[in-house]
Amino acid sequence: MNPLTQFKKTLLLPILIALALATPAFATPPSGILSATVFARASFADPTDLKLKINLPGPGKDVIRVNNSQETVVQQVIIAPGGHTGWHSHPGPTLVLIKSGQMSFYDGEEPTCTVRTYSVGEAFIDSGQGHVHIARNEGTENLELWVTYFDVPPGGPFRIDADSPGNCPF
């Protein structure tokens, strides 16, 4: 066998084995999203640190700190009845306002898949930073959310698709 053929076989064999053993990604895409319009994207004019303190149900507190926050994005999302966002996370904290409908929120770290429901006029903050979750419209009318994403990488994504964590039957 000539040296070039031997080199090709030596190089290709490990690559083919790696491809055969690679685990494919099974991110859960959104479904029933009627629109997802970005209305604004901007960077802070001055270096800005954020600190958000959430008094959780029970004795817990969640303190979110962001030093020198990057871009901020404002988006309107409308989800049809039966639709969902797919499992995902965000790079930084996210403020969600419910304008219409009712949102069922499932936390990827909640082992019993307990739902937290948010209704018209309510708002909440998701910590971002890898917190995997899914929002579902389990109601009979469109769900309209206004979302502000903080600390988004300049020009980068404000949503990071994720695999189902396996804690929910859907």
Accessible surface in RSA format (square Angstrom, percent):
REM  Atomic radii and reference values for relative SASA: ProtOr
REM  Chains: A
REM  Algorithm: Lee & Richards
REM  Probe-radius: 1.40
REM  Slices: 20
REM RES _ NUM      All-atoms   Total-Side   Main-Chain    Non-polar    All polar
REM                ABS   REL    ABS   REL    ABS   REL    ABS   REL    ABS   REL
RES MET A   1   151.01  78.2  63.26  41.9  87.75 208.9  79.38  67.5  71.62  94.9
RES ASN A   2    85.87  59.2  74.27  71.8  11.60  27.9  34.04  81.9  51.83  50.1
RES PRO A   3   114.46  83.4 104.28  95.1  10.17  37.0 110.42  91.2   4.04  25.1
RES LEU A   4   110.85  61.7 105.57  75.5   5.28  13.3 108.95  76.5   1.90   5.1
RES THR A   5    52.89  37.6  51.98  52.7   0.91   2.2  32.85  44.1  20.04  30.3
RES GLN A   6    90.36  50.5  90.36  66.0   0.00   0.0  39.31  83.7  51.05  38.7
RES PHE A   7   123.54  61.8 119.02  73.7   4.52  11.8 123.22  74.7   0.32   0.9
RES LYS A   8   110.03  53.7 109.52  67.2   0.51   1.2  60.40  54.4  49.64  52.9
RES LYS A   9   113.18  55.2 107.86  66.2   5.32  12.7  74.79  67.3  38.39  40.9
RES THR A  10    82.03  58.3  70.82  71.8  11.21  26.7  71.50  96.0  10.53  15.9
RES LEU A  11    93.48  52.1  88.20  63.1   5.28  13.3  92.68  65.1   0.80   2.1
RES LEU A  12    90.69  50.5  90.69  64.9   0.00   0.0  90.69  63.7   0.00   0.0
RES LEU A  13   108.40  60.4 106.50  76.2   1.90   4.8 107.83  75.7   0.57   1.5
RES PRO A  14    79.20  57.7  69.99  63.8   9.21  33.5  75.00  61.9   4.20  26.1
RES ILE A  15    83.84  47.7  80.80  60.2   3.04   7.3  83.80  60.3   0.04   0.1
RES LEU A  16   105.84  58.9 101.28  72.5   4.56  11.5 101.60  71.4   4.24  11.4
RES ILE A  17    89.50  50.9  86.93  64.8   2.57   6.2  89.50  64.4   0.00   0.0
RES ALA A  18    60.55  55.7  49.30  76.1  11.24  25.6  55.83  78.6   4.72  12.5
RES LEU A  19   124.06  69.1 108.33  77.5  15.73  39.5 108.70  76.3  15.35  41.3
RES ALA A  20    85.23  78.4  45.34  70.0  39.89  90.7  57.70  81.3  27.53  72.9
RES LEU A  21   138.04  76.9 114.60  82.0  23.44  58.9 118.09  82.9  19.95  53.7
RES ALA A  22    63.62  58.5  39.69  61.2  23.93  54.4  50.18  70.7  13.43  35.6
RES THR A  23   121.19  86.2  91.47  92.7  29.72  70.8  62.65  84.2  58.54  88.5
RES PRO A  24    85.02  62.0  70.39  64.2  14.63  53.2  81.97  67.7   3.05  19.0
RES ALA A  25    91.18  83.8  58.97  91.0  32.21  73.3  63.55  89.5  27.63  73.2
RES PHE A  26   138.73  69.4 127.98  79.3  10.75  28.0 133.77  81.1   4.96  14.2
RES ALA A  27    41.33  38.0  26.31  40.6  15.02  34.2  26.31  37.1  15.02  39.8
RES THR A  28    33.76  24.0  32.85  33.3   0.91   2.2  33.76  45.3   0.00   0.0
RES PRO A  29    94.05  68.5  88.79  80.9   5.25  19.1  90.67  74.9   3.38  21.0
RES PRO A  30    60.28  43.9  41.03  37.4  19.24  69.9  41.18  34.0  19.10 118.7
RES SER A  31    56.35  47.6  49.25  65.7   7.09  16.3  22.70  48.3  33.65  47.1
RES GLY A  32    33.13  40.9   0.00   N/A  33.13  40.9  22.60  62.0  10.53  23.6
RES ILE A  33    57.40  32.7  28.95  21.6  28.45  68.6  28.95  20.8  28.45  77.2
RES LEU A  34   102.53  57.1  69.86  50.0  32.67  82.1  73.18  51.4  29.35  79.0
RES SER A  35    37.84  32.0  29.31  39.1   8.54  19.7  35.53  75.7   2.31   3.2
RES ALA A  36    53.99  49.6  26.33  40.6  27.66  62.9  26.63  37.5  27.36  72.5
RES THR A  37    58.92  41.9  53.93  54.7   4.99  11.9  39.27  52.7  19.66  29.7
RES VAL A  38    67.44  44.4  42.35  38.3  25.09  60.5  42.35  36.8  25.09  68.1
RES PHE A  39   115.77  57.9  82.54  51.1  33.23  86.5  86.20  52.3  29.57  84.6
RES ALA A  40    54.07  49.7  44.54  68.7   9.53  21.7  53.95  76.0   0.12   0.3
RES ARG A  41    89.01  37.4  58.21  29.7  30.81  73.3  38.75  53.0  50.27  30.5
RES ALA A  42    60.91  56.0  51.74  79.8   9.17  20.9  59.72  84.1   1.19   3.2
RES SER A  43    75.24  63.6  50.60  67.5  24.64  56.8  35.32  75.2  39.92  55.9
RES PHE A  44    78.19  39.1  53.72  33.3  24.47  63.7  57.80  35.0  20.38  58.3
RES ALA A  45   106.35  97.8  60.76  93.8  45.58 103.7  71.67 100.9  34.68  91.9
RES ASP A  46   101.79  71.3  98.68  98.2   3.11   7.4  26.30  61.9  75.49  75.3
RES PRO A  47   122.04  88.9  93.18  84.9  28.86 104.9  98.57  81.4  23.47 145.9
RES THR A  48    35.17  25.0  31.39  31.8   3.78   9.0  25.55  34.3   9.62  14.5
RES ASP A  49   100.44  70.4  75.00  74.6  25.45  60.2  25.13  59.1  75.32  75.1
RES LEU A  50    32.86  18.3  27.83  19.9   5.03  12.6  30.35  21.3   2.51   6.8
RES LYS A  51   130.34  63.6 100.77  61.8  29.57  70.4  53.81  48.4  76.52  81.5
RES LEU A  52    43.79  24.4  41.29  29.5   2.50   6.3  43.79  30.8   0.00   0.0
RES LYS A  53   120.98  59.0  89.29  54.8  31.69  75.4  43.01  38.7  77.97  83.1
RES ILE A  54    41.01  23.3  38.07  28.4   2.94   7.1  41.01  29.5   0.00   0.0
RES ASN A  55   105.28  72.6  78.74  76.1  26.54  63.9  29.14  70.1  76.13  73.6
RES LEU A  56    70.84  39.5  64.24  46.0   6.60  16.6  64.83  45.5   6.02  16.2
RES PRO A  57   101.19  73.7  71.15  64.9  30.04 109.2  84.12  69.4  17.07 106.1
RES GLY A  58    64.58  79.6   0.00   N/A  64.58  79.6  33.21  91.1  31.38  70.3
RES PRO A  59   145.11 105.8 109.07  99.4  36.05 131.0 122.20 100.9  22.92 142.4
RES GLY A  60    30.33  37.4   0.00   N/A  30.33  37.4  27.33  75.0   3.00   6.7
RES LYS A  61   127.12  62.0  96.09  59.0  31.02  73.9  51.97  46.8  75.15  80.1
RES ASP A  62    47.68  33.4  45.75  45.5   1.93   4.6   6.75  15.9  40.93  40.8
RES VAL A  63    58.02  38.2  32.24  29.2  25.78  62.1  32.24  28.0  25.78  69.9
RES ILE A  64     6.40   3.6   2.73   2.0   3.67   8.8   6.02   4.3   0.38   1.0
RES ARG A  65   148.89  62.5 128.52  65.5  20.37  48.5  51.09  69.8  97.80  59.3
RES VAL A  66     6.25   4.1   2.63   2.4   3.61   8.7   6.22   5.4   0.03   0.1
RES ASN A  67   123.32  85.0 102.65  99.2  20.66  49.7  29.06  69.9  94.26  91.1
RES ASN A  68    92.25  63.6  87.25  84.3   5.01  12.1  22.55  54.3  69.70  67.4
RES SER A  69     7.58   6.4   0.00   0.0   7.58  17.5   0.00   0.0   7.58  10.6
RES GLN A  70    73.74  41.2  65.07  47.6   8.67  20.6  26.07  55.5  47.67  36.2
RES GLU A  71    23.15  13.3  23.15  17.5   0.00   0.0   0.15   0.3  23.00  18.8
RES THR A  72    25.57  18.2  23.11  23.4   2.45   5.8  23.03  30.9   2.53   3.8
RES VAL A  73     0.00   0.0   0.00   0.0   0.00   0.0   0.00   0.0   0.00   0.0
RES VAL A  74    44.87  29.5  44.87  40.6   0.00   0.0  44.87  39.0   0.00   0.0
RES GLN A  75    13.79   7.7  13.79  10.1   0.00   0.0   0.00   0.0  13.79  10.5
RES GLN A  76    28.91  16.2  28.91  21.1   0.00   0.0   0.00   0.0  28.91  21.9
RES VAL A  77    13.81   9.1  13.81  12.5   0.00   0.0  13.81  12.0   0.00   0.0
RES ILE A  78    37.73  21.5  37.73  28.1   0.00   0.0  37.73  27.2   0.00   0.0
RES ILE A  79     0.00   0.0   0.00   0.0   0.00   0.0   0.00   0.0   0.00   0.0
RES ALA A  80    20.86  19.2  20.86  32.2   0.00   0.0  20.86  29.4   0.00   0.0
RES PRO A  81    63.03  45.9  42.36  38.6  20.67  75.1  42.89  35.4  20.14 125.2
RES GLY A  82    58.74  72.4   0.00   N/A  58.74  72.4  37.26 102.2  21.48  48.1
RES GLY A  83     3.30   4.1   0.00   N/A   3.30   4.1   1.77   4.9   1.53   3.4
RES HIS A  84    35.44  19.4  35.44  24.6   0.00   0.0  16.03  16.5  19.41  22.6
RES THR A  85    13.65   9.7  13.31  13.5   0.34   0.8  13.65  18.3   0.00   0.0
RES GLY A  86     0.00   0.0   0.00   N/A   0.00   0.0   0.00   0.0   0.00   0.0
RES TRP A  87     2.20   0.9   2.20   1.1   0.00   0.0   0.86   0.5   1.34   2.2
RES HIS A  88     9.60   5.2   9.60   6.7   0.00   0.0   1.35   1.4   8.25   9.6
RES SER A  89     5.95   5.0   5.95   7.9   0.00   0.0   0.00   0.0   5.95   8.3
RES HIS A  90    10.00   5.5  10.00   7.0   0.00   0.0   4.57   4.7   5.43   6.3
RES PRO A  91    32.83  23.9  15.34  14.0  17.49  63.6  20.89  17.2  11.93  74.2
RES GLY A  92     0.78   1.0   0.00   N/A   0.78   1.0   0.06   0.2   0.72   1.6
RES PRO A  93     0.29   0.2   0.26   0.2   0.03   0.1   0.26   0.2   0.03   0.2
RES THR A  94     1.26   0.9   0.97   1.0   0.29   0.7   1.17   1.6   0.09   0.1
RES LEU A  95    56.38  31.4  56.22  40.2   0.16   0.4  56.22  39.5   0.16   0.4
RES VAL A  96    12.36   8.1  12.36  11.2   0.00   0.0  12.36  10.7   0.00   0.0
RES LEU A  97    77.95  43.4  77.95  55.8   0.00   0.0  77.95  54.7   0.00   0.0
RES ILE A  98     4.09   2.3   0.00   0.0   4.09   9.8   0.03   0.0   4.05  11.0
RES LYS A  99   122.54  59.8 105.68  64.8  16.86  40.1  66.85  60.2  55.69  59.3
RES SER A 100    32.90  27.8  32.90  43.9   0.00   0.0  27.10  57.7   5.80   8.1
RES GLY A 101     6.79   8.4   0.00   N/A   6.79   8.4   4.52  12.4   2.27   5.1
RES GLN A 102    87.35  48.8  84.28  61.6   3.07   7.3  14.33  30.5  73.02  55.4
RES MET A 103     1.95   1.0   1.95   1.3   0.00   0.0   0.22   0.2   1.73   2.3
RES SER A 104     5.87   5.0   5.87   7.8   0.00   0.0   0.00   0.0   5.87   8.2
RES PHE A 105    20.63  10.3  19.61  12.1   1.01   2.6  19.61  11.9   1.01   2.9
RES TYR A 106    18.09   8.4  17.99  10.2   0.10   0.3   4.86   3.6  13.24  16.3
RES ASP A 107    42.23  29.6  41.33  41.1   0.90   2.1  11.28  26.6  30.94  30.9
RES GLY A 108    12.37  15.3   0.00   N/A  12.37  15.3   1.37   3.7  11.01  24.7
RES GLU A 109   133.30  76.5 105.87  80.1  27.43  65.3  47.85  92.6  85.45  69.8
RES GLU A 110    50.51  29.0  46.92  35.5   3.59   8.5  11.17  21.6  39.34  32.1
RES PRO A 111   109.98  80.2  84.54  77.1  25.44  92.5  91.45  75.5  18.53 115.2
RES THR A 112   103.84  73.9  76.65  77.7  27.19  64.8  78.71 105.7  25.13  38.0
RES CYS A 113    20.54  15.5   9.98  11.1  10.56  24.8   7.53  19.1  13.00  14.0
RES THR A 114    83.70  59.5  71.01  72.0  12.69  30.3  62.75  84.3  20.95  31.7
RES VAL A 115    63.29  41.6  47.02  42.6  16.28  39.2  47.16  41.0  16.14  43.8
RES ARG A 116   118.26  49.7 114.51  58.4   3.75   8.9  42.25  57.7  76.00  46.1
RES THR A 117    62.12  44.2  38.67  39.2  23.45  55.9  23.53  31.6  38.59  58.3
RES TYR A 118    18.79   8.8  18.79  10.7   0.00   0.0  10.95   8.2   7.84   9.7
RES SER A 119    43.47  36.7  43.47  58.0   0.00   0.0  27.73  59.0  15.74  22.0
RES VAL A 120    92.32  60.7  73.96  67.0  18.36  44.2  73.96  64.3  18.36  49.8
RES GLY A 121    72.06  88.9   0.00   N/A  72.06  88.9  37.69 103.4  34.38  77.0
RES GLU A 122    83.13  47.7  77.28  58.5   5.84  13.9  30.76  59.5  52.36  42.8
RES ALA A 123    55.89  51.4  29.32  45.2  26.58  60.5  29.43  41.4  26.47  70.1
RES PHE A 124    26.15  13.1  17.95  11.1   8.20  21.3  26.15  15.9   0.00   0.0
RES ILE A 125    51.81  29.5  34.08  25.4  17.73  42.7  34.08  24.5  17.73  48.1
RES ASP A 126     5.89   4.1   2.12   2.1   3.77   8.9   5.34  12.6   0.54   0.5
RES SER A 127    26.60  22.5  23.49  31.4   3.11   7.2  10.19  21.7  16.41  23.0
RES GLY A 128     1.88   2.3   0.00   N/A   1.88   2.3   0.00   0.0   1.88   4.2
RES GLN A 129   106.33  59.5  70.52  51.5  35.81  85.3  39.31  83.7  67.01  50.8
RES GLY A 130    48.29  59.6   0.00   N/A  48.29  59.6  29.03  79.7  19.26  43.1
RES HIS A 131    28.08  15.3  25.51  17.7   2.57   6.6  24.65  25.4   3.42   4.0
RES VAL A 132    37.22  24.5  36.25  32.8   0.96   2.3  36.25  31.5   0.96   2.6
RES HIS A 133     6.66   3.6   6.66   4.6   0.00   0.0   1.77   1.8   4.89   5.7
RES ILE A 134     3.61   2.1   3.61   2.7   0.00   0.0   3.61   2.6   0.00   0.0
RES ALA A 135     5.96   5.5   5.96   9.2   0.00   0.0   5.96   8.4   0.00   0.0
RES ARG A 136    46.09  19.4  46.09  23.5   0.00   0.0   1.38   1.9  44.71  27.1
RES ASN A 137     0.86   0.6   0.23   0.2   0.63   1.5   0.00   0.0   0.86   0.8
RES GLU A 138    94.85  54.5  57.06  43.2  37.79  90.0  39.26  75.9  55.59  45.4
RES GLY A 139    32.21  39.7   0.00   N/A  32.21  39.7  23.22  63.7   8.99  20.1
RES THR A 140   137.20  97.6 109.29 110.8  27.91  66.5  81.06 108.9  56.14  84.9
RES GLU A 141   105.39  60.5 100.38  75.9   5.01  11.9  37.73  73.0  67.65  55.2
RES ASN A 142    66.77  46.0  60.91  58.9   5.86  14.1  14.34  34.5  52.43  50.7
RES LEU A 143     0.00   0.0   0.00   0.0   0.00   0.0   0.00   0.0   0.00   0.0
RES GLU A 144    23.67  13.6  23.67  17.9   0.00   0.0   1.19   2.3  22.48  18.4
RES LEU A 145     7.68   4.3   7.68   5.5   0.00   0.0   7.68   5.4   0.00   0.0
RES TRP A 146    72.30  29.0  71.84  34.8   0.45   1.1  71.14  37.9   1.16   1.9
RES VAL A 147     7.67   5.0   7.28   6.6   0.39   1.0   7.29   6.3   0.38   1.0
RES THR A 148    24.25  17.3  24.25  24.6   0.00   0.0   9.08  12.2  15.17  22.9
RES TYR A 149    12.25   5.7  12.25   7.0   0.00   0.0   1.34   1.0  10.91  13.5
RES PHE A 150    40.70  20.4  40.18  24.9   0.53   1.4  40.18  24.4   0.53   1.5
RES ASP A 151    26.01  18.2  23.80  23.7   2.21   5.2   0.00   0.0  26.01  25.9
RES VAL A 152     0.34   0.2   0.34   0.3   0.00   0.0   0.34   0.3   0.00   0.0
RES PRO A 153    48.98  35.7  48.98  44.6   0.00   0.0  48.98  40.4   0.00   0.0
RES PRO A 154    94.30  68.7  71.49  65.2  22.81  82.9  72.09  59.5  22.21 138.1
RES GLY A 155    67.62  83.4   0.00   N/A  67.62  83.4  33.70  92.5  33.93  76.0
RES GLY A 156    15.75  19.4   0.00   N/A  15.75  19.4  13.96  38.3   1.79   4.0
RES PRO A 157    85.25  62.1  75.93  69.2   9.32  33.9  85.12  70.3   0.13   0.8
RES PHE A 158    32.12  16.1  30.95  19.2   1.17   3.0  30.95  18.8   1.17   3.3
RES ARG A 159    64.65  27.1  52.58  26.8  12.07  28.7  40.68  55.6  23.97  14.5
RES ILE A 160    78.06  44.4  74.66  55.6   3.40   8.2  78.06  56.2   0.00   0.0
RES ASP A 161    77.58  54.3  55.67  55.4  21.92  51.8  13.42  31.6  64.16  64.0
RES ALA A 162    18.27  16.8  11.77  18.2   6.50  14.8  18.27  25.7   0.00   0.0
RES ASP A 163    76.09  53.3  66.72  66.4   9.37  22.2  23.18  54.5  52.91  52.8
RES SER A 164    43.80  37.0  25.15  33.6  18.65  43.0  21.25  45.2  22.55  31.6
RES PRO A 165    59.96  43.7  18.44  16.8  41.52 150.9  30.73  25.4  29.23 181.7
RES GLY A 166    63.70  78.6   0.00   N/A  63.70  78.6  31.63  86.8  32.07  71.8
RES ASN A 167    31.58  21.8  11.40  11.0  20.18  48.6  20.43  49.2  11.16  10.8
RES CYS A 168    12.47   9.4   0.01   0.0  12.46  29.3   2.15   5.4  10.33  11.1
RES PRO A 169   133.98  97.6  87.24  79.5  46.74 169.9 101.63  83.9  32.35 201.0
RES PHE A 170    78.73  39.4  37.97  23.5  40.76 106.1  70.82  42.9   7.91  22.6
END  Absolute sums over single chains surface
CHAIN  1 A     9994.4       7716.3       2278.1       6464.7       3529.7
END  Absolute sums over all chains
TOTAL          9994.4       7716.3       2278.1       6464.7       3529.7
